[in-house]
Amino acid sequence: MTHGFNLNDDLVCEGLIGDGCGGGRIFVVQDEKLQAFDPQTETSIELLQDVKNAVKIAKKGCLITIECKNETIRFDLSLLAKI
């Protein structure tokens, strides 16, 4: 558990420092929302709504990929937008 987040949960991933965007933050899909938690400030921001039936989240560089039952969502952290 890191700051109350289980990093082994499929709907939680950690941004690695130096990998592009969001380094050191924890990304989580909860209540149909993609959120970013900053452990240094202990604050969360909502990045995306209407994330329905999420199964898994992954991050590589500035791209967050959310696998849902009916679609795959790609969210670009550098644009702060779904692509």
Helices and strands as residue ranges (DSSP letters): E 12-14, E 26-30, E 33-38, E 43-48, E 54-60, E 63-68, E 72-76, E 81-82
